[in-house]
Structure formats: structure tokens, C-alpha cells
């Protein structure tokens, strides 16, 4: 576990265990995430990466038969004890591996969350829609067809629309779960540039199956394997220097994965 001064910590995870029925998939992991950093999370399939994100924003509760123990705090507050779980999920935006465009217009895909939160003035909603689409590097491509169905966009555009929709909650934390799995390399690079800008406004957790993506974007990188943290250090140490654990070196060099 990498220790930093408490004032820098945005998220703290202590002794986190997660079981699906009788199978434990996270084995008492502990780490922290600094405010406004990009934390890369890498590791083979079935290592618990997605499950970790779902514990942080409590969407793990949608899966029957799960059991969570340990502590996750955001700004010092235990997420498992917050009374308003919907407010928590607004605070922690989530972008899934595959773009999921709602069967609504591009405009309404982005405006839905603030409208549901009680914002009704058209001018205010339009401003949020434009801001979020600009942040997601999509505005210039869709500004003349905002009333078209979001599901008619290309895969890469739908993924950026998903990011814009997550940003419409004005989250403090953005969780991305292998966002580039179904989009082309050019669009992936565009979204990576977006993330570099967003980090000035929020904390980002980047789960990726592309180790070089973590190398390009992350301030620190965590290697998660079989539900345990093998190593967590600066990205430079993980990729360029000598990592502490030989399993980390083997993974980033493609010996297994």
C-alpha cells in the first residue's frame, strides 16, 4: 500500500473483500487514490478489476448473492453507510466497456440526469448538454443533429456520448471500465486526450486491458491479479524501472495476460 498525506487522499480502500456466493474474488485489498490523479488498474481477466469499480459506487448491490466487507471511503465518508446511494452514484460516474446509448435523442441522453435532478430551464439544460459534449470531444460532430437518436451514432461516438452522459452528473470521480474495448484506435486516442483534460476537474480510475494505455495516461498503476494487489506504484516504476514483483514485469512485458 502506498501511503500519502491524508489531505491528498480522495478514496481510501481498506481490507476490501468481495464474494459472489461462496467464491471470494477480492481478498482484503487496501490502497488509496489521490485527488485529481489517474489511477490505472491493469491485470488479466477475472482479476476483480470491474468488481472493484462496482464496489466503489455500490452498483455491486445489483448482483444477488454478493457479500462485501472492509471499508471504502470517499472524502472520508464510508460509501457503504451513506443514506443516499443515488447521490453517491451521481458523485461517482461510471463508463462501461461497451457504449450503451439510451433510446433517446443525443440531447436527452445528456440532459436526462440533470432533468431528473430537478433542473428544468431549457437554457440551463442546453448549457450542460453543450459543456458535456465538448468535454467528451463530441460537440463539433453532433451539434447540428442533437435531436437525432443517440443509438444512430457510430460506436466511437456512442462511447463518447456515454462519457458525456456520465459527466452530466458533475461527478467528482470518473470510473472507466475498459472504455476502448469496442472502438477504433483513432477514437481511443481522442478519448485519451479528453481524459488528460478531465483529470484537472476530477479523479479518474482507469481499468484497462491495454497496458500501454495505462502507461500513457496513469499517474500510478495498480497490478491486480486473482483478487490481490501484486504491485501499486508510479507508472514510471511499473513500466520503465524495475517493478518490485517479477509477476508485474512479466505481465507488462506480455509474458502472460
Secondary structure, DSSP 8 states (H G I E B T S, - for coil): -----GGGEEEEEEEEEEEETTEEEEEEEEEEEETT-EEEEE--TTSSHHHHHHHHTTGGGGSTTEEEEEEEEETTEEGGG-S-HHHHHHHEEEE-SS----SSBHHHHHHHHHHHTT---HHHHHHHHHHHHHHTT-HHHHTT-TTSBGGGS-HHHHHHHHHHHHHTT--SEEEEESTTTTS-HHHHHHHHHHHHHHTTTSEEEEE-S-HHHHHHH-SEEEEEETTEEEEEEEHHHHHTS--SSHHHHHHHTTS--
